[in-house]
Amino acid sequence: MVAENARDGDAEILARVRAAVGDLPIAVVTDLHANLSQAMVDRADLIVGYDTYPHVDMYERAVEAAGLLVQIVRGELRPVRALRKPPLLPPLPKQCTTYDTPMRALVELAHRRERDAGIVSITVAAGFPYADVPEAGLGVLVTTNGEQELADRVADEIATLAWERREEFVIRCTSVEEALAIAAETGADASGVGPVVLADTADNPGAGAACDGTVLLRGLLARQVRGAALAALWDPEAVSLCRAEGVGGNVELLLGGKTDELHGEPLAVRGYVKLLSDGRFRNHGPMNTGAETRMGPTAVLVCDGIEVIVTSNRDQALDAGVFLSQGIDPATTRVLVLKSSVHYRAAFEPLAARVVEVDTPDLSNSDLSRYAYRHVRRPIFPLDAT
C-alpha cells in the first residue's frame, strides 16, 4: 500500500495495530507483490506471503499463518527474522511462477530450505514495481525459531541467487504489429488446438491501469481478424448506449480510450448488441474459486466478428467466467485478448495454443525505464546497470 499520508502504508497500519494490541502477537499474510520493509517486519511477529503468481495459494498461506500464530501463543515458537532487499525491481510478467522464471527458482529454493531444521517460514516477495517508494522491489524474509544466524544465512543465500539471475527478470514483450500478425495467422480450429492469447499486460486494471486501451482492438479490426473476443474493456458510457438499444440493436459509438491519452484514442465502431447482463459470475478457478466477480452492467458488443465484453467496472480477466458468463466459450474462440499481466495464466494458459505478451503503450508496461521514478532506491536493476 502507498498512501498520500504514509508511503509505507502497510507499516503504518501495523504501527496502529501494535499500539492497539500491545504485546499480543500479530501475524500478517501478504500478496506476492508486497514491497516488504523492515518497518513491517519490526511491527509484526510473523509475515507469510503467497508463493504463487497467479495467486492460487491464498487459502493455504492463511492457514499456515494461523497455525504459526497458535504456536507463538502456546510458547512453542519464538520467531526471529532476517529481511534482505537486493536492488531488484522485477517487472510483473517475470514474477510469474507457472513456468521457468527466476521467481519460480527463488520460490523452489525457499521451499527446499523450509524443510531444513529450524526454518519456520520463507517468503520471497517480488514486489510491486509501479509503487514509487524506497521499499519497492524484491524482498526475502526468512523466519526461524530463535536462530538468527540461520535466518541471516538462508536469507543471504536466496537474495544472492536473485541477484545472480537478475538479467532473467528483464522481459521483452512482442510488438503490437507482430502480435497482430500472429493473431491473424493462427488460432483455434476444428481440431481443438486452442486459442491464441494476446495478453494486454500494460492495460491491467489489477496493476492500476485504465482497462480501456484500444490499441489491440483497433489492430484486430484493421486486419479483419474474425473469431476474436476481448475481456474486458471498461466503458460505462458505451454500456449505457448498448442498454438503450437492447439485445439485437445496432449501435455506432466511440469505444474506450476515454481515461487518458496513454491507452489509445477512442475507437469509432459499428456493431450489434449480442448480450446484456448485470456482470456477475462465480469464478471457476483455480484462482479465487467460488468468489463472485462483479463487472457491473455489462454488454457484449460484436464488431465485425469480434466480441467485445464492455463493462461498467474495471475488472482483470483472470477467470474463464468472464467469457462463459457472457455466452462465449473461450476454448473454441480463435483469439482471446486479455487485460491482465499474469493472473490470466491460471485459467487460460491450459486452454491456449500460444500465449503472446504484447508491448502495448499502456500504464502497466513491463519496460520500467518508461516511468519517471523519484523515490525508489537507486541504483536498482533493471533501471540501472548495477
C-alpha positions in Angstrom: 0.0 0.0 0.0 1.1 3.5 -0.8 -0.9 6.3 0.8 -0.7 10.1 0.5 0.0 10.4 4.2 2.1 7.3 4.5 4.3 6.0 1.7 4.7 2.7 3.6 1.0 2.3 4.2 1.3 -1.3 5.5 3.9 -0.4 8.1 1.6 2.5 9.2 -1.3 0.1 9.7 0.9 -2.3 11.6 2.0 0.5 13.8 -1.6 1.4 14.7 -2.5 -2.3 15.3 0.6 -2.7 17.5 -0.4 0.4 19.5 -3.9 -1.1 20.0 -3.0 -4.6 21.0 0.3 -4.1 22.8 2.3 -7.3 23.2 -0.2 -9.6 21.6 1.3 -11.4 18.7 0.5 -10.2 15.2 0.5 -12.4 12.1 0.3 -10.9 8.6 -0.4 -12.5 5.2 0.9 -10.6 2.2 0.5 -10.6 -1.5 3.4 -11.9 -3.6 3.8 -8.3 -4.8 4.3 -6.9 -1.3 7.0 -4.3 -1.0 8.3 -5.7 2.2 10.0 -3.2 4.6 12.0 -3.5 7.8 9.3 -1.4 9.5 6.7 -4.0 8.6 8.9 -6.8 9.9 9.6 -4.9 13.2 6.0 -4.3 13.9 4.6 -7.8 13.2 5.6 -11.1 14.8 5.1 -13.1 11.7 4.8 -12.3 7.9 3.8 -15.0 5.5 3.5 -14.3 1.8 1.9 -16.0 -1.2 4.2 -18.4 -3.1 2.3 -18.3 -6.4 1.6 -15.9 -9.2 -1.1 -16.3 -10.4 -2.2 -16.4 -6.7 -3.7 -19.9 -6.2 -2.4 -20.5 -2.7 -4.0 -17.7 -0.7 -6.1 -20.0 1.4 -3.1 -22.2 2.2 -0.9 -19.3 3.3 -3.7 -18.0 5.6 -3.9 -21.5 7.2 -0.1 -21.5 7.5 0.0 -18.1 9.2 -2.9 -19.1 11.6 -1.1 -22.3 12.6 2.2 -20.5 13.3 0.3 -17.9 15.3 -1.1 -20.6 17.5 2.4 -21.9 18.1 3.5 -18.4 19.2 0.6 -18.1 21.6 1.5 -21.5 23.1 5.1 -20.5 23.5 6.3 -23.2 21.1 7.7 -20.7 18.6 9.9 -17.7 19.1 10.1 -16.1 15.7 13.3 -14.3 14.6 13.5 -12.8 11.2 16.0 -11.8 8.5 15.0 -9.5 5.7 17.1 -8.9 2.6 16.3 -6.4 -0.1 18.6 -6.9 -3.1 18.4 -3.9 -5.5 15.9 -5.6 -7.9 12.7 -4.2 -9.3 11.2 -7.2 -11.2 8.6 -6.4 -13.9 5.3 -8.2 -13.3 5.3 -10.8 -16.1 8.6 -12.3 -14.9 7.2 -12.6 -11.3 5.2 -15.4 -12.7 5.7 -18.9 -11.1 3.9 -21.1 -13.6 6.9 -21.6 -15.9 10.7 -21.3 -15.8 11.3 -17.8 -14.4 13.8 -16.6 -11.9 10.9 -16.1 -9.5 9.9 -19.7 -9.7 13.6 -20.7 -9.0 13.6 -18.5 -5.9 10.4 -19.9 -4.6 11.6 -23.5 -5.2 14.8 -22.8 -3.3 12.7 -21.3 -0.4 10.6 -24.5 -0.3 13.7 -26.6 -0.1 15.1 -24.6 2.8 11.8 -24.6 4.6 12.4 -28.4 5.0 15.6 -27.7 7.0 15.6 -27.9 10.7 14.9 -24.6 12.5 13.4 -22.9 9.4 9.8 -21.8 10.1 8.8 -19.9 7.0 10.3 -18.2 4.0 8.6 -15.5 1.9 10.0 -14.3 -1.4 8.0 -11.2 -2.2 8.7 -10.0 -5.8 7.4 -6.5 -5.0 5.2 -4.1 -6.9 7.2 -2.1 -9.4 4.7 0.6 -10.1 4.9 1.9 -6.5 7.4 4.7 -6.5 8.7 4.2 -2.9 12.0 3.3 -1.3 10.6 -0.1 -0.2 9.7 -1.1 -3.8 11.3 -4.3 -5.1 12.1 -7.9 -4.3 12.3 -8.9 -0.7 13.4 -12.2 1.0 12.1 -12.8 4.5 13.3 -15.8 6.5 11.7 -16.7 9.8 13.3 -19.3 12.2 12.6 -20.5 15.7 15.1 -18.4 17.7 18.0 -18.9 15.3 19.2 -15.6 14.0 22.3 -16.8 12.3 20.3 -19.4 10.4 17.8 -16.8 9.3 20.6 -14.5 8.1 22.4 -17.2 6.2 19.4 -18.5 4.3 18.2 -15.0 3.5 21.6 -14.2 2.1 21.6 -17.4 0.0 18.2 -16.7 -1.6 19.0 -13.0 -2.1 22.3 -13.9 -3.8 20.5 -16.3 -6.2 18.1 -13.5 -7.1 20.9 -11.1 -7.9 22.8 -13.7 -9.9 19.7 -14.3 -12.1 18.8 -10.6 -12.4 19.1 -10.5 -16.1 16.4 -13.1 -16.5 13.9 -10.7 -14.9 14.1 -8.5 -17.9 11.2 -9.1 -20.3 10.9 -8.0 -23.9 7.3 -8.2 -25.0 6.1 -8.8 -28.5 5.4 -5.7 -30.6 1.8 -4.9 -31.4 2.3 -5.4 -35.1 4.0 -8.8 -34.6 1.3 -9.9 -32.1 -1.5 -8.9 -34.6 0.2 -10.8 -37.3 0.3 -13.9 -35.1 -3.4 -13.4 -34.3 -4.3 -13.1 -38.0 -2.5 -16.3 -38.9 -3.3 -18.7 -36.1 -5.9 -19.7 -33.6 -8.4 -22.4 -32.7 -9.6 -24.7 -35.4 -11.8 -27.8 -35.7 -9.1 -30.0 -34.3 -9.3 -28.1 -31.0 -5.7 -26.7 -30.9 -6.9 -23.9 -28.7 -6.9 -20.1 -28.9 -4.0 -17.6 -29.3 -4.0 -15.5 -26.2 -2.9 -11.9 -26.6 -2.0 -10.7 -23.1 -2.5 -6.9 -22.9 -0.2 -6.8 -19.9 0.2 -3.0 -20.0 -3.6 -2.3 -19.6 -4.0 -4.5 -16.5 -6.5 -2.9 -14.0 -5.1 -5.1 -11.3 -1.9 -3.1 -11.6 -3.7 0.2 -11.7 -4.2 0.7 -15.5 -7.4 2.1 -17.0 -8.6 -1.1 -18.7 -9.9 0.9 -21.7 -7.0 0.6 -24.1 -8.0 0.3 -27.7 -4.7 -0.5 -29.5 -5.2 -4.2 -29.9 -8.8 -4.0 -30.8 -8.1 -1.3 -33.4 -5.4 -3.6 -34.9 -7.6 -6.7 -35.0 -10.4 -4.7 -36.7 -8.0 -3.2 -39.2 -6.6 -6.7 -40.1 -10.2 -8.1 -40.3 -9.4 -10.8 -37.8 -12.5 -12.9 -37.1 -13.4 -15.2 -34.2 -11.7 -13.0 -31.5 -13.0 -12.0 -28.1 -11.8 -9.3 -25.8 -12.2 -9.2 -22.0 -12.8 -6.7 -20.7 -13.0 -3.1 -21.8 -14.1 -0.5 -19.3 -16.6 2.0 -20.8 -19.7 2.7 -18.8 -20.9 5.2 -21.4 -20.8 2.6 -24.1 -22.6 0.1 -21.9 -25.4 2.6 -21.4 -25.8 3.1 -25.1 -26.0 -0.6 -25.7 -28.6 -1.0 -23.0 -30.6 1.8 -24.6 -30.7 -0.1 -27.9 -31.3 -3.5 -26.3 -30.2 -7.0 -27.3 -30.0 -7.3 -31.1 -29.8 -3.5 -31.5 -27.3 -1.9 -33.8 -25.0 0.8 -32.4 -22.4 3.3 -33.6 -20.3 4.7 -30.8 -16.8 5.7 -29.6 -15.4 2.8 -27.6 -12.7 3.0 -25.0 -9.7 5.4 -24.7 -11.6 7.8 -22.5 -9.5 7.8 -19.3 -6.3 9.5 -20.6 -4.0 9.7 -23.6 -1.9 6.7 -22.6 -4.3 3.9 -23.7 -5.1 4.8 -27.3 -7.7 7.0 -28.7 -11.4 6.3 -28.6 -12.3 3.9 -31.3 -15.2 4.5 -33.7 -17.1 1.2 -34.1 -20.3 -0.2 -35.5 -21.8 -3.3 -34.1 -24.7 -5.1 -32.6 -25.6 -5.9 -29.0 -25.3 -9.6 -28.5 -26.0 -9.8 -24.8 -26.7 -7.6 -21.8 -26.2 -8.7 -18.2 -25.5 -7.5 -14.6 -21.9 -8.7 -15.0 -21.9 -11.0 -12.0 -20.5 -14.5 -12.0 -18.8 -17.0 -9.8 -15.1 -17.7 -10.5 -14.5 -21.2 -11.9 -10.9 -21.1 -10.6 -8.2 -22.1 -10.0 -7.8 -18.5 -8.7 -10.4 -17.1 -6.4 -12.5 -20.2 -6.9 -16.1 -19.6 -5.9 -15.7 -15.8 -5.3 -18.1 -13.5 -7.0 -16.8 -11.2 -9.7 -18.8 -8.0 -10.3 -18.2 -6.3 -13.6 -21.2 -4.1 -13.2 -23.7 -3.6 -16.0 -22.1 -5.4 -19.0 -22.7 -5.6 -22.7 -21.3 -7.9 -25.3 -20.8 -5.8 -28.4 -20.0 -7.6 -31.7 -17.9 -5.5 -34.1 -17.0 -7.2 -37.5 -16.8 -10.6 -35.9 -15.0 -9.6 -32.7 -16.9 -10.0 -29.5 -16.0 -7.2 -27.0 -17.1 -7.5 -23.4 -17.7 -3.9 -22.3 -18.1 -3.3 -18.5 -19.0 -0.6 -16.1 -16.4 -1.7 -13.5 -12.7 -2.3 -14.2 -12.1 -6.0 -14.0 -9.0 -8.0 -14.7 -9.5 -11.0 -17.0 -8.3 -13.8 -14.6 -11.1 -16.4 -14.8 -12.9 -18.2 -17.7 -16.1 -17.0 -16.2 -15.5 -13.6 -17.7 -16.3 -15.2 -21.1 -18.6 -18.1 -20.1 -21.0 -15.8 -18.1 -21.4 -13.7 -21.3 -22.2 -16.7 -23.6 -18.7 -17.0 -25.1 -16.7 -20.3 -25.0 -13.0 -19.3 -24.6 -11.8 -22.8 -25.6 -13.3 -22.5 -29.1 -12.5 -18.9 -29.8 -9.7 -18.2 -32.2 -8.1 -15.2 -30.4 -8.5 -14.1 -26.8 -7.4 -10.6 -25.8 -7.0 -10.4 -22.0 -6.3 -7.3 -20.0 -4.0 -8.9 -17.4 -0.3 -9.2 -16.6 -0.1 -12.8 -15.3 -3.3 -13.8 -13.4 -4.9 -14.9 -16.7 -2.4 -17.8 -16.9 -4.1 -19.8 -14.2 -7.3 -20.2 -16.2 -6.3 -19.6 -19.8 -2.8 -21.0 -20.2 -4.1 -24.6 -20.1 -6.5 -23.7 -23.0 -4.1 -21.8 -25.2 -2.3 -22.9 -28.2 0.0 -19.9 -27.7 0.4 -17.0 -25.3 1.8 -13.7 -26.6 2.7 -10.9 -24.1 2.1 -7.7 -26.1 4.0 -4.5 -25.8 1.1 -2.1 -25.7 1.7 1.5 -24.8 -0.3 1.5 -21.6 0.2 2.3 -17.9 1.4 -1.1 -16.6 4.0 -1.7 -19.3 6.8 -4.1 -18.4 9.5 -1.7 -19.6 10.1 0.1 -16.3 12.5 2.6 -17.9 9.4 4.4 -19.3 8.5 5.7 -15.9 9.9 8.7 -14.1 10.7 7.2 -10.7 11.6 9.7 -8.0 11.6 7.7 -4.7 12.8 4.1 -5.4 16.2 3.1 -4.1 19.0 3.8 -6.6 20.8 2.1 -8.1 18.3 -0.6 -8.7 18.1 -3.2 -11.5 16.8 -3.0 -14.3 16.6 0.8 -14.1 20.3 1.0 -13.5 23.1 -1.2 -14.8 24.2 -2.3 -11.4 
